[in-house]
Amino acid sequence: MVRNLVDRLFRILHDGKRRKGPPSNSGISRTPAIVIDFRSGSHEIKMVRLETPRLTLIALTVQQMRWQRDDFARLERALGLTASGQRLEDELQPVVSRAISQMRRRPHHARWHCQWAAVLKEERRIVGSLAFKGPPNREKTVEIGYGFDPAYHNRGLATEAVGEMVRWALSEEGVETVIAETANMNVASMRVLQKVGFVITSATQRYLYWKVTGR
Ligand SMILES: CC(C)(COP(=O)(O)OP(=O)(O)OC[C@H]1O[C@@H](n2cnc3c(N)ncnc32)[C@H](O)[C@@H]1OP(=O)(O)O)[C@@H](O)C(=O)NCCC(=O)NCCS
């Protein structure tokens, strides 16, 4: 579990290089999202909650990210979830802290910096985390990362969540491409990306680079 959390957050929050390639047809459709607008100082912040058949995907606010880091049970209470006994690994706290600073510095881009909690509706439990690695760049590209609790692997949950996050991202203004990278031994992650419609754009000895476009 600890190792998984490390892998998960490393993958989600480390800075990946953005690559641009030819457009492909993903067949991804645009779906509506519940958008919560609120004001923080002079900035309007749009936080989002997406629904899939089995999951609710919640873009965490700065406060919720603090609870994720400092008091996971408080986060679960705030979201109306069952207490799971989960906690964030100590070594990951600076990583989450960095994401919080980025959200505070650029609140209008908070949804591109925050953690997204994947809540399994049936159990009212956080079973995975997803994140974009920053706002759209000049090539109108965002990068996605994700990780799920091993106890919930191979049930199609990551595919469901990544598919919805990609659909949502491609429906956002200024986004035309979503990219991802996988270690070339990470068969499960590669399979998730394939199922969602990503194609490989390039490879190194250790990594594969993927993309999906909305066109
Ligand atoms: C990658 C990860 C998110 C997948 O989560 P998941 O909920 O199990 O994914 P899904 O159930 O939607 O799909 C997994 C697919 O991989 C397949 N798979 C898993 N392990 C496999 C293996 N060793 N060999 C071949 N296929 C494998 C599953 O059969 C399934 O494919 P299928 O639906 O065609 O049968 C999860 O393994 C994880 O959290 N890993 C650690 C963090 C990580 O690697 N993140 C990604 C970084 S880019």
The ligand as an ORCA input file, in Angstrom:
! r2SCAN-3c Opt
* xyz 0 1
  C      -2.227      1.299    -13.667
  C      -3.389      1.162    -12.700
  C      -3.930      2.553    -12.380
  C      -4.506      0.339    -13.352
  O      -5.622      0.338    -12.489
  P      -6.828     -0.705    -12.666
  O      -8.042     -0.122    -11.994
  O      -6.383     -2.054    -12.255
  O      -7.034     -0.689    -14.262
  P      -8.210     -1.375    -15.098
  O      -8.834     -2.446    -14.288
  O      -9.084     -0.306    -15.635
  O      -7.408     -1.994    -16.333
  C      -6.259     -2.792    -16.108
  C      -5.984     -3.612    -17.338
  O      -4.649     -4.110    -17.290
  C      -4.684     -5.518    -17.410
  N      -3.547     -6.035    -16.665
  C      -3.229     -5.819    -15.363
  N      -2.079     -6.443    -15.065
  C      -1.665     -7.047    -16.199
  C      -0.533     -7.844    -16.539
  N       0.406     -8.127    -15.638
  N      -0.432     -8.292    -17.808
  C      -1.368     -8.005    -18.736
  N      -2.461     -7.238    -18.474
  C      -2.607     -6.786    -17.222
  C      -6.014     -5.916    -16.837
  O      -6.385     -7.220    -17.245
  C      -6.888     -4.831    -17.452
  O      -7.096     -5.018    -18.831
  P      -8.434     -5.708    -19.438
  O      -9.576     -4.867    -18.987
  O      -8.225     -5.699    -20.903
  O      -8.520     -7.091    -18.834
  C      -2.947      0.450    -11.389
  O      -2.307     -0.735    -11.732
  C      -2.027      1.285    -10.506
  O      -2.491      2.094     -9.707
  N      -0.708      1.099    -10.635
  C       0.286      1.853     -9.837
  C       0.391      3.320    -10.263
  C       0.649      3.461    -11.754
  O       1.355      2.673    -12.344
  N       0.053      4.501    -12.340
  C       0.139      4.765    -13.762
  C       1.306      5.599    -14.047
  S       1.254      6.207    -15.722
*
